Each structure stands twice: as C-alpha cells, then as structure tokens.
Amino acid sequence: MSLFNFLVSKTIMHVPGPIVGFFAKSYIAGENLVAAVATTRDLNHRGMLATIDILGEFIKTREEATYFKQQCLDILNGIDREGLDANLSLKPTQMGLELDKEFAFANIREIVAQAASLNNFVRIDMEDHPCTDDTLEFFRRLREEFPGHVGVVLQSYLRRTLDDIESLSDGLLHFRLCKGIYNEPRLIAYKDMAIINRSFVCCLEKMFEKKAYVGIATHDEKLIFEAQQLISKFGLKRDEYEFQMLLGVDPELRDILVAQGHRLRIYVPFGKSWLPYSKRRLKENPSIARHALKQMLGM
C-alpha cells in the first residue's frame, strides 16, 4: 500500500464532511431519485446497466424503515416509468432488521413483490456479520416465492462463504460476489488481501459450478482477468453473468469491459445519507481520493 493510500485509510473517518464530499461527489448520483434516474439513463446510453440504491442503513425507528420501504417502491416504479435498464439494491438494516426481524422481512417482501409485478429484480445487500444469517434466510424465503426476482450478496473475505454457497445450492442461485468492506474480526474474516483475492476466485468458480448467475463485483483487474478465464472455462454466454462496478470508479476499465462485449452493471447510490457511505468507500479504496486530487490539480 502506498503512503498516500495508507494515510487516507487511517484518517478518513475523522475528515470533515465537506472535504469528504469533494472527493466523493463523482461517486454519488445526487440527493434524490431524479438525479439517480438521470445518471442511470446516461449509463444506459453508454451500454451499461445499473442498480439503484437509496443510501441509509442501521435505522433506529419503524417510521424510518417505512420511509425507506416507500422510497424503494418509488425507485422500482420510477425505473418502470422511465424505461430504464436497472434494478434495485437494498439493505436489511434499512428495512428494520435490527428492530424486528419479521417486520424487516415483511418490508422487503413487499418490495420484491412489487419488483416481480414489474418484471424487475431486487438485490439484498450484505452488511456486517451479525446480519449474515438473517439476510441469507430472507433470500431463501423470497426466492421460493419470487424465483428470478431476488438475489443476495456474498463476500469473499468471510471464512464461511464457500460453505454458504454449498448450503444455498438447493435452489435458484443469484449472487453478487464482492470482497467485503466491513471491519470484521479475524475469527470471522480473512485479513490478508492475497487470501481474500484467492477466496474470491474460489468462490466464483464454485458459484459457476453450481450454475449460479453471478454479478462479479470488483475493480481489481487481476480478479477481472481471473473471472474471464472462468467464464471461458465454463463456456458462459453473455446473459449468464455480469460484471459490476461502483459509480465513478475506473471508467476506463468499465469501457474496456463493455467494448469486450460483457454485461456491466453500475451501482448508482443516491440520498442524503451520503457521508457514511463515502467514508467507507474511501477507506476501502483510497485511490478514489487520489483520482479526485489529480483531477483538481489538473494532473
């Protein structure tokens, strides 16, 4: 890790909001759905898909959960109304998981039911490890009722992930595979990046063996190369997988993937709760700050 990246990762949680906002503004669509729709339409014109997410998690009241549920319903309706090539991502804690498990499930079920009625799709994001079992249970329950309209996220840094793939393989599999960004204890998660990357490749290979549709979520070109070798090995067609990237991160690489004929989905976050999201992303990927600084200095 470079000195710059080390300093960013160690200090970002203490940096004032306006400074974080400067570095992160290219990676957030805006504060409202109108901005997210405009960003998504532009991505579609560039040959890319999108998944839209309203920022906010670990809410404290049922009223907040109900608000976010309605926002998610509005996103799905907006995608349908505007004819966008996009789906929805949501977080269980945003729907009230830490308040009442069945209350959260009912909220997510209503959203997935709406997505199914519109022939769309909902990705249930994965959060920190206390949420993992409940999140996977929600996926199990919903995929039975709404097959093809719901998926879940698995993280290669968790020691359990290969076992989770196996245990879920008794039904339709639709995953996003990422490395993981939460600060988990070593007992739960790998800490060595070489092992996390190797786990990513092993998990992806097992997913493909199990006939899963996978959103391969990474900006690491080494992992993208490994994924392309597995895609070739399994003889996958273009509509049997996709790559996924964050908004604003490495636009050159995303253009390369599209030019090669791969499906590419961009994560399009919006909302007023942009600060904690931005700090987590900058901590995970300090090169975002480096790129923004170069733009500011005209380098």
N, C-alpha and C positions, 0 to 999 in steps of 0.2 A: 504494500500500500504506500502511495506517495505521501510526503509530508502534508501536502495540501489536503488530500482526502482524509488523512488521519485527524487533522485539526478540525475539519468540518464535522466528521462523525462524532468527535468527542465534545464539541461545543454547541452543536446546532440546537439542542433542546433549551439552551439559555439565550439564544439570539432573539432580539426583539421582533415582534410580528411584522412591522413594515419592511425590515430588511429581508426576512424570510419571503415575504410577499414579492419582493423584487425578483429574487432568484426563482421563485416557483410559478410566476404568472403564466409562463408558457405551458405549464403542465396542468392547469385547471381551466375548464371551459368558461367559467364565469360563476356568477352567484345565482342564476336562475335557469329554468328549463329552456327559455327562449335561446339563451347562449349555448346550451348543450345541443339543442336542435340545429342551430346554425353550424356549430363545429362538426356535428355528425354529418350534415348534408355535404359539407366541404370534403370530409373524409370519403364519403360515398362517391363523390365525383372523381376522387383520386384512385378509385378502385379498391377501397378499404371498407371493412365492416366496422361496427362499433358496439360496445356495451356501455350503456349509460348508468351512472351511479350517483345518487344524491349523497353527499358526504354527511357523516354523522353516525356515531356509534356509542355504545355503552350509555344509553339514555337512562334517565332516573325516574320517569313517570309514565303511566299508561297513556296520558294525553300526548306526550312526545311520540310514543310508539304509534299511536293512532294517526298523528300528523304525518309521520314518515310513511306509514302504510298508504295514506291517501296520495302522498307525493309519488310513490311507486306506481300506483294505479294511474295517476296522471301521466307519468312517463310512458307507460305502455300505450295509453290512449293517444298520446302525442306522437309516438313512433308510428302508430297505425294511421293516424290522421294525415301525417306529413309524408307517408310512404317511404320511410327511412329503412335502410338495411341495418337494423340494430336490434339488440335485445337489452335486458335489464340485469344489473348486478345489485345484490342487497346483502346486508349483514344481519345475522340473527340478533345481535345485541341491539341493533337499531329497531328491531321489531319487538323488543321487550324480553329477550331471553333471560336476562339477569333478574327480571321482576317475577315472571311466571312462565314456565316452560310451555304450557298448553296455550296460554294467551299468545305467546310469540308464534307458536305453530299455527294457530288459527289465523293470525295476521298474514303469515307467509302463504298459507294455503289459499287465502282469498286472492292474493296477488298472482300465484301460479295459476289458479283457476281462470283469472282474467286473461293471463298470457295465453293459456290454452284456447280460450274462446276467440282470441285474435290470431291464432296460429303463430304465437311467438314463444319466447323462451326466457326462463329466469335462472340466473346463476347464483347459488347460495355461496357467498364468500366464506372463507375460513378465517377465524380470528385466533386468539391465543388458546393455549392448550386446555384450559378449563371448559372451553366451548366445543371441543372437538367431538366428543361422543354424541352430544345433543344435535350438533349440526349434521353428522352422518346419519343419525336416526331420522331427522327431518327429511333428508334426501331419500332414504329408504321408503318412508311412508308416502312421500309425494310422487316418486317415480312409479309406484304401483297404480296410483290413481290418475296421474297425468303423464304417461310414458312419452318421452321425447320432448317434453316441455320444461324439464328441470334438470339442472346439473349441480355439481358441487366442486369445491376446490380441495386439492391435496397438496401438501408441502414436502419437498424433498429433504428438508433439514430435520423433520421429525423422524425419530427412530422407528416409529410404528407404521410408517406409510406403506411399505411393501405388504405388511400384514393386512392393512386396511383395504388395499386393492384386492387381495385374495378374498377377504370376508365379504366384500361388496359384489363379487363376481357372480352371484346367484341371480342377478337381474341386469337390466339395461344400464350400461355404464356411459356416463358423460362427464368428463373431468376437465378442469383446468389444472395443469401442473405448474407450480411455481416453486421457487426456493424457500420462501417464507421470510417474514420481516419482523416478527415479534421477538423480543428478548426472552427466550425460553431457557430454563435451567438445563445444564448439561445432561442431567438424568433423562430429560425429555428429548433433547435435540442435539444433533451434531454441531460442533463449534468450528471444526476445521473446514475451510472452504473447499479444499480438494475433495474431501469426503462428501460434502453437500453436493458438489457437482457430479461426482461419481454416482451418488444416490439418485440424482435427477435422471441420469441416463438409464440406470437400472429400473427405476420406477416407470419411465416412459416405455421401455422395452416390454415390461410386464403388462402395462396398460394395453399396448398394441397386441400382445399375445392373447389378452382377454377380449379382444375385439371392441375396445372402448373407443369412443370418439374423444379426442384429446385437444384441448386448447393449450398449445405449448407456449407457456408464458415466460419469456426470457429475452433479455437484450444482450446476452453473452454470446458472441459469435461462435465461440468454441462449442457451446451447447447447441446452437442452431446447426452447426456442421454435423454434430453427432446425431441430432434429430433427423437431419436429411438422410444420413446413412441408414437409419432405422426405417424411415419412410420408404426408401428404396428397397431395403431388405424385405419388408412386409408387402411390397407391391401396392401401397395405398394409393387410391385415387384422390384427386384434388378435394372432393367433397367428403372425405373420410377423416379429416384432421384440419387444424388451422394453427397458425402462429398467432400469438397475442403480445402486444406491447403497450406500454403506457403512453399517454398523450405527450408529445413533445420530446420524447427520448429517442435519440439516434434516428432522425428522419431519413438519413442516407441509407441505413440498413433496412428500414422498412420499405423504402423504394426498391431496394435490391430484391427483397423477398417477393414483392408484388410483380416486379419485372420477370422473376423466375417462374411465375405462374402459381404461387402459393396463395391460399386464402390467408388474409391478415386482418385481425380484429384489434381495434384500438380502444383502450379503456378511457372513457370520457367522464371524468368526475366534475360535479358542479355543486354549488351550495355555499352557504355562509360559514360552514364548519371546515374551512379550507386549511386553517393553521395547523392543527394537529396532524392532519394527513400530510401536509407539505413537510413538516419537520421529520416525520417518519421516513418519507421518501428520500429526503436529503441525507438523512443519517444512513439509510441503506445504500444510496447511490450518490456519493458526494460529487461525482463527475457532472451531475446536473448543475451544481453551483459553479464548477469550473467552466462549463459551456456558456452559462449566462454571463459570467465575468468576462470571458473572451469577447462575447457579443457587445458588451457595454464598452470595452476598451477598443473595439474595432480591430481585434487581432485575428 
